[in-house]
Amino acid sequence: MSVRPYRDIHRRVSRQIFVGNVPVGGDAPIAVQSMTNTLTTDVNATVAQIHRLEEAGADIVRVSCPDQESAFALKDIVRQVHVPIVADIHFHYRRAIEAAESGAACLRINPGNIGSAERVREVVQAAKDHGCSMRIGVNAGSLEKELLERYGEPCPEAMVESGLNHARILEDNDFFNFKISVKASDVFLAVAAYQALAEACDYPLHLGITEAGGLRGGTVKSSIGMGALLWAGIGDTIRVSLSADPVEEIKVGYEMLKSLGLRNRGVRIVSCPSCARQGYDVVSTVATLEERLAHITTPLTLSIIGCVVNGPGEARETDLGVTGGGGGSHMVYVGGSPDHKIDSADMIEHIVSLVEKKAAAIEADKVKLSAE
């Protein structure tokens, strides 16, 4: 029996595939990915952006391949990065073959829009020859004409049928190394489509609310839709689609997974909203700490609470904590217990130092355990 059953998430059982060396599905951690927005033919700019995404924690990165030059550029890109690269392919089957030959780990494709059965077979053979997986990407904004005419509008049934029809094309070519997405900008439509698809097959699912909007609105919208699915155990890899710096997509994705206890990376800050009881400026303190602690990848928790109403209780549940006190002197908690006091003027530097030391100690313990 779980100690806290109300927190348990029972993930849907799916088959497992690999995107390069990253497992997706089965019991693998939910992979976080984003997509570059540089011109793929600008290799230096694309590699630089991928490196930034890697630093932010990206497990997988997708790159557009709209033309032959972009597909060939993957050869130089793949050699200079560490994460597996997904080639984003639309319509032209040759781009898929070229991307596979250039080192793509996965092809994002709709088998139904790349031409004849023979062309599909050629793409599948290229994927097999070069160890590529695939993603069938269904989007409410680009459903097949026949489905729109039959259903009258984009709906969950049409999206699931599209995904399964495309899956059948790959299955008929003896190819099963793929995942599926059924994205929509409408939260209700996307969630309903994913729920139905999760019931209809055991393939790993790539979650996303497409065209979600800017940083704030898109984060909220994605968190509602994807959070509901993840809480229900649905989803094996995620991409938060934001009209913002792609690095923000990775940050939001991890925050979403951390909130649900599905992935832990970096410092999770528990902080109170602003109110008149605070013994120091909580808002600016948290903003500064988020920036100063962004380099920490070790999972740990930090509570930043402005007063003694909830501070001690929150501190008991976190690795490190600060509770605001009177006269500019605040209590620092270590391992859930009050440890020492710190003045407002020295608080930021002191907390950063404590977190860095705690993270280093955790990593040292990991090394010690692995050596035993």
Sequence and secondary structure as in RCSB ss.txt:
>XXXX:A:sequence
MSVRPYRDIHRRVSRQIFVGNVPVGGDAPIAVQSMTNTLTTDVNATVAQIHRLEEAGADIVRVSCPDQESAFALK
DIVRQVHVPIVADIHFHYRRAIEAAESGAACLRINPGNIGSAERVREVVQAAKDHGCSMRIGVNAGSLEKELLER
YGEPCPEAMVESGLNHARILEDNDFFNFKISVKASDVFLAVAAYQALAEACDYPLHLGITEAGGLRGGTVKSSIG
MGALLWAGIGDTIRVSLSADPVEEIKVGYEMLKSLGLRNRGVRIVSCPSCARQGYDVVSTVATLEERLAHITTPL
TLSIIGCVVNGPGEARETDLGVTGGGGGSHMVYVGGSPDHKIDSADMIEHIVSLVEKKAAAIEADKVKLSAE
>XXXX:A:secstr
  SSGGG         EEETTEEESTTS  EEEEE  S TT HHHHHHHHHHHHHHT SEEEEE  SHHHHHHHH
HHHHT SS EEEE  S HHHHHHHHHTT SEEEE GGGS SHHHHHHHHHHHHHHT EEEEEEEGGG  HHHHHH
HSS  HHHHHHHHHHHHHHHHHTT   EEEEEEBSSHHHHHHHHHHHHHH  S BEE BTT  SHHHHHHHHHHH
HHHHHHTT  SEEE   SS HHHHHHHHHHHHHHTTS   SEEEEE    TT SS HHHHHHHHHHHTTT  S E
EEEEESSTTTHHHHHHTSSEEEE  GGGEEEEEETTEEEEEEEGGGHHHHHHHHHHHHHHHHHHHHHHHHH 
